[in-house]
Amino acid sequence: MLITPTTTPLTAGAPCFQRIVVRGTNWIGDCVMSLPALKQLRRLFPRAHLAVLVPPWVADIYRHVPGVDELIVFEKEGRHRGSLGLVRLASELTEKNFDLGILFQNAFEGAFLFALARIPARLGYTRDARAWLLTHPVPVPRQFGHQVNYYLHLVSRLGDIQFDPDISLHLSRAIRAQGENLLKESGWKGGPLVGLNPGAYYGPAKRWLLERYAAVADRLIQEQGADVALFGAGEEELIGYRIEERMRRRPLNLINRTSLDQLMGSLACCDLVVTNDSGPMHLAAALGVPVIALFGSTDEKATGPVGPRARVIAKEVFCRPCLLRECPIDLRCFASITVEEVYAAAASVLSEVGKARAY
């Protein structure tokens, strides 16, 4: 059933690929960072049928990516649950007659699924002890810089590509309207709007201090006349409440109140997003919204926001980037980022946005 791995470059047979499936990543930020590779894949195979296989919580991202012909949702907690569910999904993929499967995801499961589906050519990195399941295993490059290049390097095995970090997403008017309506229902008056994303799924070592988010939010409301909207996923609801408790002014708390489409539509309405290293950070950058990203335990050189409207605030302390979920000492990487410097950066961006509108 499995095809023996080969060292033959895929470029030798690339012109014959007519039906391609990409196993996308499971996290919003990684999905955004893999978009340049997906766009280069479409450029290499302009006439091929291009499908993307992803879990439901990131699927809406790909509805806004031109060139994706088919979206296949991996319902791991539903019809594709467990071993029988994986076999069912493999059977569905087999029926679609894909001739090339590309693994942006690093997990063993993805390679096993593509092999089980008998996809003739399977390209992916040799991660998670899965090289034997790939027809064209690719060693992980020792140095690749930003995560965007990690995915582009994989696609480069298929032909000459441009290492273009184009993460841009273009929403329809309907999706933008969804976000705008939700914000107005929550109290947005239509003036300057700053989004705050104070959570980060990975852990507290990626989260700037809540009391400082609250202080920045109060100053933006009082001194800039802005509305402040809090964004985040359901499990971050408590973070939102704790910020509200520390504020003198009322924010628009949308944590756990948005679908992914509504989140994207709401972010697109913002004049600025102040955020931790997270999925919404990458979404805001992809939507062309000015971003101020606060980095603690993670490495902004590897996973920082992409684009000319993004700015990173990070401190060079001896222990960062440690890449830990929780800080074992005093979270000095974040403790050294002050309310004043974040507020000053935000005020500067809002001033530039105001001047641009005046023209």
Buried (B, 14 or more C-beta within 10 A) or exposed (E): EBBEBEEEEBEEBBEEBEBBBBBBBBBBBBBBBBBBBBBBBBBBBEEBBBBBBBBEBBBBBBBBBEBBEEBBBBBBEEEBEEEEBBBBBBEBBEEBEBBBBBBBBBBEBBBBBBBBBBBBBBBBBBBBEBBEBBBBBBEEEEEBEBBBBBBBBBBBBBBEBEBEBEBBBEBEEEBBEBBBBBBEEBEBEEEBBBBBBBBBBBEBBBBBBBBBBBBBBBBBBEEBEBBBBBBBBEEBBEBBBBBBEBBEBEBBBBBEBBEBBBBBBBBBBBBBBBBBBBBBBBBBBBBBBBBBBBBBBBBBEBBBBBBEBBBBBBBEBEEBBBEBEEBEEEBBBBBEBBBEBBBEBBBBBBEBBEEEEEE
